[in-house]
Amino acid sequence: MTNTETFNSVWDAIADTPEQAANLQARAELMLQITAIIKANDWKQADAATHCGVTQPRINDLLRGRVSRFSLDALVNIAAALGQRVHVELKAA
């Protein structure tokens, strides 16, 4: 018989600690929202890089969902460059 481990989220499954899972989830959510802004404006990667204040390869990483390559700090800076304000909300786990 195989023991099957279950998790509350994919982040809990791939992270070593609940804190790491929370950080991964927050970064992924910010990346999705930034990606949505880029797509809504129909920007090419070079245009998005200019608007976001980063290089085109960074935009490529963002659009490919490479969460590990971005810190929360970097994502907040990108959002701010796009004229967005990041709102942080705490919820009981």
Phi and psi restraints in degrees (range 20) as a CNS / XPLOR table:
assign (resid 1 and name C) (resid 2 and name N)
       (resid 2 and name CA) (resid 2 and name C) 1.0 -97.6 20.0 2
assign (resid 2 and name N) (resid 2 and name CA)
       (resid 2 and name C) (resid 3 and name N) 1.0 132.5 20.0 2
assign (resid 2 and name C) (resid 3 and name N)
       (resid 3 and name CA) (resid 3 and name C) 1.0 -83.7 20.0 2
assign (resid 3 and name N) (resid 3 and name CA)
       (resid 3 and name C) (resid 4 and name N) 1.0 126.1 20.0 2
assign (resid 3 and name C) (resid 4 and name N)
       (resid 4 and name CA) (resid 4 and name C) 1.0 -104.1 20.0 2
assign (resid 4 and name N) (resid 4 and name CA)
       (resid 4 and name C) (resid 5 and name N) 1.0 125.6 20.0 2
assign (resid 4 and name C) (resid 5 and name N)
       (resid 5 and name CA) (resid 5 and name C) 1.0 -92.7 20.0 2
assign (resid 5 and name N) (resid 5 and name CA)
       (resid 5 and name C) (resid 6 and name N) 1.0 136.3 20.0 2
assign (resid 5 and name C) (resid 6 and name N)
       (resid 6 and name CA) (resid 6 and name C) 1.0 -115.6 20.0 2
assign (resid 6 and name N) (resid 6 and name CA)
       (resid 6 and name C) (resid 7 and name N) 1.0 152.0 20.0 2
assign (resid 6 and name C) (resid 7 and name N)
       (resid 7 and name CA) (resid 7 and name C) 1.0 -133.1 20.0 2
assign (resid 7 and name N) (resid 7 and name CA)
       (resid 7 and name C) (resid 8 and name N) 1.0 156.1 20.0 2
assign (resid 7 and name C) (resid 8 and name N)
       (resid 8 and name CA) (resid 8 and name C) 1.0 -73.6 20.0 2
assign (resid 8 and name N) (resid 8 and name CA)
       (resid 8 and name C) (resid 9 and name N) 1.0 -28.6 20.0 2
assign (resid 8 and name C) (resid 9 and name N)
       (resid 9 and name CA) (resid 9 and name C) 1.0 -152.0 20.0 2
assign (resid 9 and name N) (resid 9 and name CA)
       (resid 9 and name C) (resid 10 and name N) 1.0 165.9 20.0 2
assign (resid 9 and name C) (resid 10 and name N)
       (resid 10 and name CA) (resid 10 and name C) 1.0 -62.3 20.0 2
assign (resid 10 and name N) (resid 10 and name CA)
       (resid 10 and name C) (resid 11 and name N) 1.0 -31.8 20.0 2
assign (resid 10 and name C) (resid 11 and name N)
       (resid 11 and name CA) (resid 11 and name C) 1.0 -66.5 20.0 2
assign (resid 11 and name N) (resid 11 and name CA)
       (resid 11 and name C) (resid 12 and name N) 1.0 -39.9 20.0 2
assign (resid 11 and name C) (resid 12 and name N)
       (resid 12 and name CA) (resid 12 and name C) 1.0 -63.9 20.0 2
assign (resid 12 and name N) (resid 12 and name CA)
       (resid 12 and name C) (resid 13 and name N) 1.0 -32.7 20.0 2
assign (resid 12 and name C) (resid 13 and name N)
       (resid 13 and name CA) (resid 13 and name C) 1.0 -71.0 20.0 2
assign (resid 13 and name N) (resid 13 and name CA)
       (resid 13 and name C) (resid 14 and name N) 1.0 -34.9 20.0 2
assign (resid 13 and name C) (resid 14 and name N)
       (resid 14 and name CA) (resid 14 and name C) 1.0 -99.2 20.0 2
assign (resid 14 and name N) (resid 14 and name CA)
       (resid 14 and name C) (resid 15 and name N) 1.0 -11.8 20.0 2
assign (resid 14 and name C) (resid 15 and name N)
       (resid 15 and name CA) (resid 15 and name C) 1.0 -94.8 20.0 2
assign (resid 15 and name N) (resid 15 and name CA)
       (resid 15 and name C) (resid 16 and name N) 1.0 155.1 20.0 2
assign (resid 15 and name C) (resid 16 and name N)
       (resid 16 and name CA) (resid 16 and name C) 1.0 -82.4 20.0 2
assign (resid 16 and name N) (resid 16 and name CA)
       (resid 16 and name C) (resid 17 and name N) 1.0 -27.4 20.0 2
assign (resid 16 and name C) (resid 17 and name N)
       (resid 17 and name CA) (resid 17 and name C) 1.0 -136.2 20.0 2
assign (resid 17 and name N) (resid 17 and name CA)
       (resid 17 and name C) (resid 18 and name N) 1.0 159.4 20.0 2
assign (resid 17 and name C) (resid 18 and name N)
       (resid 18 and name CA) (resid 18 and name C) 1.0 -60.4 20.0 2
assign (resid 18 and name N) (resid 18 and name CA)
       (resid 18 and name C) (resid 19 and name N) 1.0 -33.4 20.0 2
assign (resid 18 and name C) (resid 19 and name N)
       (resid 19 and name CA) (resid 19 and name C) 1.0 -65.8 20.0 2
assign (resid 19 and name N) (resid 19 and name CA)
       (resid 19 and name C) (resid 20 and name N) 1.0 -42.5 20.0 2
assign (resid 19 and name C) (resid 20 and name N)
       (resid 20 and name CA) (resid 20 and name C) 1.0 -65.4 20.0 2
assign (resid 20 and name N) (resid 20 and name CA)
       (resid 20 and name C) (resid 21 and name N) 1.0 -39.8 20.0 2
assign (resid 20 and name C) (resid 21 and name N)
       (resid 21 and name CA) (resid 21 and name C) 1.0 -62.0 20.0 2
assign (resid 21 and name N) (resid 21 and name CA)
       (resid 21 and name C) (resid 22 and name N) 1.0 -42.2 20.0 2
assign (resid 21 and name C) (resid 22 and name N)
       (resid 22 and name CA) (resid 22 and name C) 1.0 -64.3 20.0 2
assign (resid 22 and name N) (resid 22 and name CA)
       (resid 22 and name C) (resid 23 and name N) 1.0 -39.7 20.0 2
assign (resid 22 and name C) (resid 23 and name N)
       (resid 23 and name CA) (resid 23 and name C) 1.0 -66.3 20.0 2
assign (resid 23 and name N) (resid 23 and name CA)
       (resid 23 and name C) (resid 24 and name N) 1.0 -44.0 20.0 2
assign (resid 23 and name C) (resid 24 and name N)
       (resid 24 and name CA) (resid 24 and name C) 1.0 -60.6 20.0 2
assign (resid 24 and name N) (resid 24 and name CA)
       (resid 24 and name C) (resid 25 and name N) 1.0 -43.2 20.0 2
assign (resid 24 and name C) (resid 25 and name N)
       (resid 25 and name CA) (resid 25 and name C) 1.0 -64.6 20.0 2
assign (resid 25 and name N) (resid 25 and name CA)
       (resid 25 and name C) (resid 26 and name N) 1.0 -43.2 20.0 2
assign (resid 25 and name C) (resid 26 and name N)
       (resid 26 and name CA) (resid 26 and name C) 1.0 -62.8 20.0 2
assign (resid 26 and name N) (resid 26 and name CA)
       (resid 26 and name C) (resid 27 and name N) 1.0 -42.6 20.0 2
assign (resid 26 and name C) (resid 27 and name N)
       (resid 27 and name CA) (resid 27 and name C) 1.0 -64.2 20.0 2
assign (resid 27 and name N) (resid 27 and name CA)
       (resid 27 and name C) (resid 28 and name N) 1.0 -43.1 20.0 2
assign (resid 27 and name C) (resid 28 and name N)
       (resid 28 and name CA) (resid 28 and name C) 1.0 -62.8 20.0 2
assign (resid 28 and name N) (resid 28 and name CA)
       (resid 28 and name C) (resid 29 and name N) 1.0 -41.2 20.0 2
assign (resid 28 and name C) (resid 29 and name N)
       (resid 29 and name CA) (resid 29 and name C) 1.0 -63.8 20.0 2
assign (resid 29 and name N) (resid 29 and name CA)
       (resid 29 and name C) (resid 30 and name N) 1.0 -43.7 20.0 2
assign (resid 29 and name C) (resid 30 and name N)
       (resid 30 and name CA) (resid 30 and name C) 1.0 -63.2 20.0 2
assign (resid 30 and name N) (resid 30 and name CA)
       (resid 30 and name C) (resid 31 and name N) 1.0 -41.6 20.0 2
assign (resid 30 and name C) (resid 31 and name N)
       (resid 31 and name CA) (resid 31 and name C) 1.0 -61.7 20.0 2
assign (resid 31 and name N) (resid 31 and name CA)
       (resid 31 and name C) (resid 32 and name N) 1.0 -41.2 20.0 2
assign (resid 31 and name C) (resid 32 and name N)
       (resid 32 and name CA) (resid 32 and name C) 1.0 -62.5 20.0 2
assign (resid 32 and name N) (resid 32 and name CA)
       (resid 32 and name C) (resid 33 and name N) 1.0 -41.5 20.0 2
assign (resid 32 and name C) (resid 33 and name N)
       (resid 33 and name CA) (resid 33 and name C) 1.0 -69.2 20.0 2
assign (resid 33 and name N) (resid 33 and name CA)
       (resid 33 and name C) (resid 34 and name N) 1.0 -39.8 20.0 2
assign (resid 33 and name C) (resid 34 and name N)
       (resid 34 and name CA) (resid 34 and name C) 1.0 -65.7 20.0 2
assign (resid 34 and name N) (resid 34 and name CA)
       (resid 34 and name C) (resid 35 and name N) 1.0 -42.8 20.0 2
assign (resid 34 and name C) (resid 35 and name N)
       (resid 35 and name CA) (resid 35 and name C) 1.0 -58.9 20.0 2
assign (resid 35 and name N) (resid 35 and name CA)
       (resid 35 and name C) (resid 36 and name N) 1.0 -40.9 20.0 2
assign (resid 35 and name C) (resid 36 and name N)
       (resid 36 and name CA) (resid 36 and name C) 1.0 -62.3 20.0 2
assign (resid 36 and name N) (resid 36 and name CA)
       (resid 36 and name C) (resid 37 and name N) 1.0 -38.9 20.0 2
assign (resid 36 and name C) (resid 37 and name N)
       (resid 37 and name CA) (resid 37 and name C) 1.0 -65.0 20.0 2
assign (resid 37 and name N) (resid 37 and name CA)
       (resid 37 and name C) (resid 38 and name N) 1.0 -43.7 20.0 2
assign (resid 37 and name C) (resid 38 and name N)
       (resid 38 and name CA) (resid 38 and name C) 1.0 -61.1 20.0 2
assign (resid 38 and name N) (resid 38 and name CA)
       (resid 38 and name C) (resid 39 and name N) 1.0 -45.6 20.0 2
assign (resid 38 and name C) (resid 39 and name N)
       (resid 39 and name CA) (resid 39 and name C) 1.0 -68.8 20.0 2
assign (resid 39 and name N) (resid 39 and name CA)
       (resid 39 and name C) (resid 40 and name N) 1.0 -38.3 20.0 2
assign (resid 39 and name C) (resid 40 and name N)
       (resid 40 and name CA) (resid 40 and name C) 1.0 -63.1 20.0 2
assign (resid 40 and name N) (resid 40 and name CA)
       (resid 40 and name C) (resid 41 and name N) 1.0 -31.1 20.0 2
assign (resid 40 and name C) (resid 41 and name N)
       (resid 41 and name CA) (resid 41 and name C) 1.0 -89.0 20.0 2
assign (resid 41 and name N) (resid 41 and name CA)
       (resid 41 and name C) (resid 42 and name N) 1.0 -4.1 20.0 2
assign (resid 41 and name C) (resid 42 and name N)
       (resid 42 and name CA) (resid 42 and name C) 1.0 56.0 20.0 2
assign (resid 42 and name N) (resid 42 and name CA)
       (resid 42 and name C) (resid 43 and name N) 1.0 39.2 20.0 2
assign (resid 42 and name C) (resid 43 and name N)
       (resid 43 and name CA) (resid 43 and name C) 1.0 -81.1 20.0 2
assign (resid 43 and name N) (resid 43 and name CA)
       (resid 43 and name C) (resid 44 and name N) 1.0 139.7 20.0 2
assign (resid 43 and name C) (resid 44 and name N)
       (resid 44 and name CA) (resid 44 and name C) 1.0 -71.6 20.0 2
assign (resid 44 and name N) (resid 44 and name CA)
       (resid 44 and name C) (resid 45 and name N) 1.0 164.5 20.0 2
assign (resid 44 and name C) (resid 45 and name N)
       (resid 45 and name CA) (resid 45 and name C) 1.0 -58.4 20.0 2
assign (resid 45 and name N) (resid 45 and name CA)
       (resid 45 and name C) (resid 46 and name N) 1.0 -40.3 20.0 2
assign (resid 45 and name C) (resid 46 and name N)
       (resid 46 and name CA) (resid 46 and name C) 1.0 -64.4 20.0 2
assign (resid 46 and name N) (resid 46 and name CA)
       (resid 46 and name C) (resid 47 and name N) 1.0 -40.6 20.0 2
assign (resid 46 and name C) (resid 47 and name N)
       (resid 47 and name CA) (resid 47 and name C) 1.0 -65.3 20.0 2
assign (resid 47 and name N) (resid 47 and name CA)
       (resid 47 and name C) (resid 48 and name N) 1.0 -44.1 20.0 2
assign (resid 47 and name C) (resid 48 and name N)
       (resid 48 and name CA) (resid 48 and name C) 1.0 -61.2 20.0 2
assign (resid 48 and name N) (resid 48 and name CA)
       (resid 48 and name C) (resid 49 and name N) 1.0 -40.2 20.0 2
assign (resid 48 and name C) (resid 49 and name N)
       (resid 49 and name CA) (resid 49 and name C) 1.0 -60.6 20.0 2
assign (resid 49 and name N) (resid 49 and name CA)
       (resid 49 and name C) (resid 50 and name N) 1.0 -43.2 20.0 2
assign (resid 49 and name C) (resid 50 and name N)
       (resid 50 and name CA) (resid 50 and name C) 1.0 -61.6 20.0 2
assign (resid 50 and name N) (resid 50 and name CA)
       (resid 50 and name C) (resid 51 and name N) 1.0 -47.3 20.0 2
assign (resid 50 and name C) (resid 51 and name N)
       (resid 51 and name CA) (resid 51 and name C) 1.0 -65.7 20.0 2
assign (resid 51 and name N) (resid 51 and name CA)
       (resid 51 and name C) (resid 52 and name N) 1.0 -33.3 20.0 2
assign (resid 51 and name C) (resid 52 and name N)
       (resid 52 and name CA) (resid 52 and name C) 1.0 -89.0 20.0 2
assign (resid 52 and name N) (resid 52 and name CA)
       (resid 52 and name C) (resid 53 and name N) 1.0 -11.0 20.0 2
assign (resid 52 and name C) (resid 53 and name N)
       (resid 53 and name CA) (resid 53 and name C) 1.0 73.2 20.0 2
assign (resid 53 and name N) (resid 53 and name CA)
       (resid 53 and name C) (resid 54 and name N) 1.0 29.9 20.0 2
assign (resid 53 and name C) (resid 54 and name N)
       (resid 54 and name CA) (resid 54 and name C) 1.0 -133.4 20.0 2
assign (resid 54 and name N) (resid 54 and name CA)
       (resid 54 and name C) (resid 55 and name N) 1.0 179.4 20.0 2
assign (resid 54 and name C) (resid 55 and name N)
       (resid 55 and name CA) (resid 55 and name C) 1.0 -84.4 20.0 2
assign (resid 55 and name N) (resid 55 and name CA)
       (resid 55 and name C) (resid 56 and name N) 1.0 162.1 20.0 2
assign (resid 55 and name C) (resid 56 and name N)
       (resid 56 and name CA) (resid 56 and name C) 1.0 -61.0 20.0 2
assign (resid 56 and name N) (resid 56 and name CA)
       (resid 56 and name C) (resid 57 and name N) 1.0 -40.6 20.0 2
assign (resid 56 and name C) (resid 57 and name N)
       (resid 57 and name CA) (resid 57 and name C) 1.0 -60.4 20.0 2
assign (resid 57 and name N) (resid 57 and name CA)
       (resid 57 and name C) (resid 58 and name N) 1.0 -33.0 20.0 2
assign (resid 57 and name C) (resid 58 and name N)
       (resid 58 and name CA) (resid 58 and name C) 1.0 -65.8 20.0 2
assign (resid 58 and name N) (resid 58 and name CA)
       (resid 58 and name C) (resid 59 and name N) 1.0 -39.6 20.0 2
assign (resid 58 and name C) (resid 59 and name N)
       (resid 59 and name CA) (resid 59 and name C) 1.0 -64.3 20.0 2
assign (resid 59 and name N) (resid 59 and name CA)
       (resid 59 and name C) (resid 60 and name N) 1.0 -40.0 20.0 2
assign (resid 59 and name C) (resid 60 and name N)
       (resid 60 and name CA) (resid 60 and name C) 1.0 -59.5 20.0 2
assign (resid 60 and name N) (resid 60 and name CA)
       (resid 60 and name C) (resid 61 and name N) 1.0 -45.5 20.0 2
assign (resid 60 and name C) (resid 61 and name N)
       (resid 61 and name CA) (resid 61 and name C) 1.0 -60.6 20.0 2
assign (resid 61 and name N) (resid 61 and name CA)
       (resid 61 and name C) (resid 62 and name N) 1.0 -41.8 20.0 2
assign (resid 61 and name C) (resid 62 and name N)
       (resid 62 and name CA) (resid 62 and name C) 1.0 -63.8 20.0 2
assign (resid 62 and name N) (resid 62 and name CA)
       (resid 62 and name C) (resid 63 and name N) 1.0 -48.2 20.0 2
assign (resid 62 and name C) (resid 63 and name N)
       (resid 63 and name CA) (resid 63 and name C) 1.0 -67.1 20.0 2
assign (resid 63 and name N) (resid 63 and name CA)
       (resid 63 and name C) (resid 64 and name N) 1.0 -23.8 20.0 2
assign (resid 63 and name C) (resid 64 and name N)
       (resid 64 and name CA) (resid 64 and name C) 1.0 -89.3 20.0 2
assign (resid 64 and name N) (resid 64 and name CA)
       (resid 64 and name C) (resid 65 and name N) 1.0 1.4 20.0 2
assign (resid 64 and name C) (resid 65 and name N)
       (resid 65 and name CA) (resid 65 and name C) 1.0 72.4 20.0 2
assign (resid 65 and name N) (resid 65 and name CA)
       (resid 65 and name C) (resid 66 and name N) 1.0 29.8 20.0 2
assign (resid 65 and name C) (resid 66 and name N)
       (resid 66 and name CA) (resid 66 and name C) 1.0 -80.8 20.0 2
assign (resid 66 and name N) (resid 66 and name CA)
       (resid 66 and name C) (resid 67 and name N) 1.0 76.9 20.0 2
assign (resid 66 and name C) (resid 67 and name N)
       (resid 67 and name CA) (resid 67 and name C) 1.0 -55.9 20.0 2
assign (resid 67 and name N) (resid 67 and name CA)
       (resid 67 and name C) (resid 68 and name N) 1.0 -39.6 20.0 2
assign (resid 67 and name C) (resid 68 and name N)
       (resid 68 and name CA) (resid 68 and name C) 1.0 -64.2 20.0 2
assign (resid 68 and name N) (resid 68 and name CA)
       (resid 68 and name C) (resid 69 and name N) 1.0 -16.6 20.0 2
assign (resid 68 and name C) (resid 69 and name N)
       (resid 69 and name CA) (resid 69 and name C) 1.0 -90.6 20.0 2
assign (resid 69 and name N) (resid 69 and name CA)
       (resid 69 and name C) (resid 70 and name N) 1.0 0.2 20.0 2
assign (resid 69 and name C) (resid 70 and name N)
       (resid 70 and name CA) (resid 70 and name C) 1.0 -127.7 20.0 2
assign (resid 70 and name N) (resid 70 and name CA)
       (resid 70 and name C) (resid 71 and name N) 1.0 136.5 20.0 2
assign (resid 70 and name C) (resid 71 and name N)
       (resid 71 and name CA) (resid 71 and name C) 1.0 -91.0 20.0 2
assign (resid 71 and name N) (resid 71 and name CA)
       (resid 71 and name C) (resid 72 and name N) 1.0 162.2 20.0 2
assign (resid 71 and name C) (resid 72 and name N)
       (resid 72 and name CA) (resid 72 and name C) 1.0 -58.7 20.0 2
assign (resid 72 and name N) (resid 72 and name CA)
       (resid 72 and name C) (resid 73 and name N) 1.0 -40.5 20.0 2
assign (resid 72 and name C) (resid 73 and name N)
       (resid 73 and name CA) (resid 73 and name C) 1.0 -58.3 20.0 2
assign (resid 73 and name N) (resid 73 and name CA)
       (resid 73 and name C) (resid 74 and name N) 1.0 -47.1 20.0 2
assign (resid 73 and name C) (resid 74 and name N)
       (resid 74 and name CA) (resid 74 and name C) 1.0 -62.6 20.0 2
assign (resid 74 and name N) (resid 74 and name CA)
       (resid 74 and name C) (resid 75 and name N) 1.0 -40.5 20.0 2
assign (resid 74 and name C) (resid 75 and name N)
       (resid 75 and name CA) (resid 75 and name C) 1.0 -69.1 20.0 2
assign (resid 75 and name N) (resid 75 and name CA)
       (resid 75 and name C) (resid 76 and name N) 1.0 -36.9 20.0 2
assign (resid 75 and name C) (resid 76 and name N)
       (resid 76 and name CA) (resid 76 and name C) 1.0 -63.4 20.0 2
assign (resid 76 and name N) (resid 76 and name CA)
       (resid 76 and name C) (resid 77 and name N) 1.0 -41.5 20.0 2
assign (resid 76 and name C) (resid 77 and name N)
       (resid 77 and name CA) (resid 77 and name C) 1.0 -62.6 20.0 2
assign (resid 77 and name N) (resid 77 and name CA)
       (resid 77 and name C) (resid 78 and name N) 1.0 -41.0 20.0 2
assign (resid 77 and name C) (resid 78 and name N)
       (resid 78 and name CA) (resid 78 and name C) 1.0 -64.2 20.0 2
assign (resid 78 and name N) (resid 78 and name CA)
       (resid 78 and name C) (resid 79 and name N) 1.0 -45.0 20.0 2
assign (resid 78 and name C) (resid 79 and name N)
       (resid 79 and name CA) (resid 79 and name C) 1.0 -59.9 20.0 2
assign (resid 79 and name N) (resid 79 and name CA)
       (resid 79 and name C) (resid 80 and name N) 1.0 -42.7 20.0 2
assign (resid 79 and name C) (resid 80 and name N)
       (resid 80 and name CA) (resid 80 and name C) 1.0 -63.5 20.0 2
assign (resid 80 and name N) (resid 80 and name CA)
       (resid 80 and name C) (resid 81 and name N) 1.0 -39.3 20.0 2
assign (resid 80 and name C) (resid 81 and name N)
       (resid 81 and name CA) (resid 81 and name C) 1.0 -62.1 20.0 2
assign (resid 81 and name N) (resid 81 and name CA)
       (resid 81 and name C) (resid 82 and name N) 1.0 -27.0 20.0 2
assign (resid 81 and name C) (resid 82 and name N)
       (resid 82 and name CA) (resid 82 and name C) 1.0 -88.4 20.0 2
assign (resid 82 and name N) (resid 82 and name CA)
       (resid 82 and name C) (resid 83 and name N) 1.0 6.3 20.0 2
assign (resid 82 and name C) (resid 83 and name N)
       (resid 83 and name CA) (resid 83 and name C) 1.0 79.6 20.0 2
assign (resid 83 and name N) (resid 83 and name CA)
       (resid 83 and name C) (resid 84 and name N) 1.0 21.3 20.0 2
assign (resid 83 and name C) (resid 84 and name N)
       (resid 84 and name CA) (resid 84 and name C) 1.0 -106.0 20.0 2
assign (resid 84 and name N) (resid 84 and name CA)
       (resid 84 and name C) (resid 85 and name N) 1.0 152.4 20.0 2
assign (resid 84 and name C) (resid 85 and name N)
       (resid 85 and name CA) (resid 85 and name C) 1.0 -113.5 20.0 2
assign (resid 85 and name N) (resid 85 and name CA)
       (resid 85 and name C) (resid 86 and name N) 1.0 129.7 20.0 2
assign (resid 85 and name C) (resid 86 and name N)
       (resid 86 and name CA) (resid 86 and name C) 1.0 -86.9 20.0 2
assign (resid 86 and name N) (resid 86 and name CA)
       (resid 86 and name C) (resid 87 and name N) 1.0 129.2 20.0 2
assign (resid 86 and name C) (resid 87 and name N)
       (resid 87 and name CA) (resid 87 and name C) 1.0 -109.7 20.0 2
assign (resid 87 and name N) (resid 87 and name CA)
       (resid 87 and name C) (resid 88 and name N) 1.0 127.6 20.0 2
assign (resid 87 and name C) (resid 88 and name N)
       (resid 88 and name CA) (resid 88 and name C) 1.0 -105.0 20.0 2
assign (resid 88 and name N) (resid 88 and name CA)
       (resid 88 and name C) (resid 89 and name N) 1.0 131.8 20.0 2
assign (resid 88 and name C) (resid 89 and name N)
       (resid 89 and name CA) (resid 89 and name C) 1.0 -129.1 20.0 2
assign (resid 89 and name N) (resid 89 and name CA)
       (resid 89 and name C) (resid 90 and name N) 1.0 133.4 20.0 2
assign (resid 89 and name C) (resid 90 and name N)
       (resid 90 and name CA) (resid 90 and name C) 1.0 -99.7 20.0 2
assign (resid 90 and name N) (resid 90 and name CA)
       (resid 90 and name C) (resid 91 and name N) 1.0 137.0 20.0 2
assign (resid 90 and name C) (resid 91 and name N)
       (resid 91 and name CA) (resid 91 and name C) 1.0 -131.4 20.0 2
assign (resid 91 and name N) (resid 91 and name CA)
       (resid 91 and name C) (resid 92 and name N) 1.0 148.1 20.0 2
assign (resid 91 and name C) (resid 92 and name N)
       (resid 92 and name CA) (resid 92 and name C) 1.0 -63.0 20.0 2
assign (resid 92 and name N) (resid 92 and name CA)
       (resid 92 and name C) (resid 93 and name N) 1.0 138.2 20.0 2
